[in-house]
Amino acid sequence: MAILFDSIVFGPINSRRFGVSLGINLLPLKNKVCNFNCIYCECGWTDLKTFDISYFSASDIISAIEERFKQISSDKIHIDSITFAGNGEPTMHPKFSVIIDEVIKLRNLYLPGVKISVLSNSTLLGNQSVFDSLKKVEAKVMKLDAGTTEMLIKIDRPLSSKNIDWYIQKLKELSGELIIQTIFLKGFNDGEYIDNTTPEELVAWIKALKEIKPKSVMIYTIDRDTPVKTLEKIPIEKLNAICDMVIANGIDAKVYN
């Protein structure tokens, strides 16, 4: 069953990766809007036949955020992260850069010191306004689920034809407080076996990480229902071994289970 958020601001929730997280959803409430169609996405498939892109206006989003920030500040609720996530890819909102600038101002006013995190699939890093906005936030959490184009296509099913070298180059340019998030899984989809934990895939993925030089890497596996029902979680022992490989190559990493 797909999980969709039913409001612009949600939480705070206890996140396995972000602590006490106040979520911000810039996308429609009835369906996912994304330029990836990941086989593991808890929001379900990207249904292009019913692709509702009637975004909330920037003013409505900013009003909802300010109201919630005021309440949290007044009630003295502890927040670790203001997290842009929600029903798909947040950078697809046409006013993403305007919203980021306003949220930074509101954060400084009502919740000073709380980091702003953006979870993104990296596809719009070629858009200069998106790129510049991501540079302004404390935690740029960017997806890299594979080290090869072939595996990226199998797992993430992007709607564009960008290859893995494009993603690596753009992530290198982003740099700074860059966090890579990678989900590991295996299983069948459309009769094809998919596994991004094979030695060959891990070598390619770590090579990409060494080029990108992120601040840290978040390693995890599937945790909720997925659109493809035949996918398998990767055991914690294997995730820990992958984490050790990353650390051995001079990059900070942590398993989130």
N, C-alpha and C positions, 0 to 999 in steps of 0.2 A: 504493500500500500504506500503510495507516494505521500511524503510529508511536505506540506506547504505552510508557510507562515501566513497568518490571517491579519497582519497589521504591519504598519511601517516600522514601529519600534516594538521590540519584544524582549522579554526578560526583565531583570537579569536572570541568567541561567548559569549553572555550574558547568563549565566546558572542560573537557579533558585536556584541551590544548591552551585555553586562554584564561583559565581561572574564572572569576566572577565576570561574566560577559554580558554587556547590554547590546543586543543585536539591532542592526538597522537594515531593513529590507527596502530597496529602492524599486522593486519590481512588482508587476501585477500580482494580485492575490489568488487569482483563479487557476493560473498555470505557470509553469516554469518558462523563463525567457533566458536562453543561453545560446552561445555560438559553439558550444561543445554538446555532445550527446552521450555522456559517459555511461558505460555499462553498469556502473556501481552507484549512480547518483540517487540519493534518498528522495530527491524531488521528482523522480520518475523520468520518463523520456521527454525530450524536446519535441513536441508535436507540432510540426510545421503546418499541418492542416488547420489547426486552431490556434495559430500563433498570435495571441493577444498581446499587442505591444502598446496598449493604452496606459502609459506610465502615469504615475502620480505627478502632479506639477511640482517643480522645485519649491514653490512657496508652501504648498501643503506639506511636503516632507519636512521642510525646515521648521514649520509651525509645530508639527507633531514632535519633532526632536526637542525643540526648546521647551515645550510643555513637560516632557518626560525628564529632561535634564533638571528643570526647576524642582520637580517633585523629588527626584533622587537627592538633590542638594539639600532641600528642606528637611527631608527625612534622614539625612546623613547615612545613606546606604552606601556601603563600600562597593566600588567597582574597580576591576583590574583592567578591563579593556572595553572600549567602544568599538564594536566589531561590525564592519560592513560585510554581510553575507546574504542570507535570504533566498529568494526563489529563483536562483540562477546566477548570472554573471553581473555583479553590481556596476562594473565599468560601462555596461551597455546603456545605462540611463543617459539620454542626450545632454543632461545638465549635470553630469557627474562632477565636473571640475567646480562648478558653482556651489554645489552641495558640499563638497569637501572643504572649500574655503569657509563656508558659513559654519559648518560643524566645528572646525578648528576654533573659530571665534567663540562659539557657544561653549565648547569644552573649556577654553581658557577662562570664561566668565563663571561658569557654574561648577565645573568638575576639573579644576586645575590639577595637572600632574597625571591624569588618567591617559594612558596611551590610546591612540587610534590605530586600529588594525583593519586592513582591507584584504579579504580573501579573493583572489582572482586566478583565472586560468591563463593569464599572460597574453591572450590573443590580441588585445587592443593596445599593446605596448608600442605599436607603430603609430598610434594616434598621439600627437604631441601634447594635446591638452590632458589626456588621460595619463600619459607618462609624467608630465610635470606635476600633476596632482598627486600621483603616487609617491613622488619624491618628497612631498610635504608631510606624509604621515609617518608615525614612529615604527609601525610594523607592516611591511609589505610582504604578505604571505602568498607566494606565487606557486602555482601548481607545476610540477614536473614529474609526471608519472612514468616516464620512460627515458631511455638514453638513445633510442633509435626511432626513426620516423615510422617504421613498420609497427612497432609496439605502441607508439603514441596513437596511431590511427585505430588500432584494435581496441585499446582501452578507452580513449577519450572521444573517438569518433568526431573530430572537429568538422565544422561546416565550411572551413576554409582549407586551402591546399598548402598552407605553410609547412615547411619541413622542420625537423628538429634543430638544424643549424640556425634557422631564423630565431627560434625561441632562445637558444643558447646565447646568441649575439645580443638580443634585446635584454635578456636578464643580466648579462655582463654590463651593459650600459646602465641599467637601473642601479645596481650595486648598493652601497651603503647598508642601511639596516634591512637587508634583504633576507627573508626566510623562505626556504624551499619546503613545500609540503609534498610528500609522495605517499600514495597509497599502494600497498602491495597486495596482490591477489592472484588467484589462479582459477581456472575452470573453463567450461565450454560456452561458446556463443556462436550461434548459427553453424554448428558442427565443427567449429575451429577451436583448438585448445589454445588458451591464453595463459601465460605465466611470465610475469616480469621479475621473478626471483631466480631465473636460471643464471649460471655463471656468465654467459655471454651478455645477457641483458644488464647484469649488475656491473660488469666491467665498463660497458658503454655509459651507463648512468653515472657511475663514479667519475669517469673521464669528463662528462659534462659538468658535474659539480666542481671539479678542479678548475675548469675553465671559468665558470661563473663566479666562484669564490663567495658563496653566501655567508652571512653571519652564522647561520645555523640551519639544520635540516630537521623537519618534523617527519617522523616515520610512523605509519599506522596501517591498519588494515580495515576491512569492512566491519561496520558495527551495527548497521540497521538493514532493513529490507532493501533489496536492490532490484532494478528492473529485470536483470538477467538472474533467474532463480538458481542457476547451476554454479554460481560463483562460490568459492571457498575462502574462508579466512586463512591467513598465514599464521602459523603457531608463533607464540611469543618468543620461543627459543630461536627461531629463524629471524624474526625481526631484530632481536638483540644482536645476532651475528652480523646482520647487515649494518646495524648501527655501529658496531665495533669496526667494521671495514671503513666506514666513513670517517670515524675518529682517527683511525690509523693513517688516513690520508690528510690529516691536519685540519679537518673541518668539524666543528662542533655538531653533535646530533643527539637526538633523544627519541625514544620510543614512547608513543602515546597509545595505551592499550585500554 
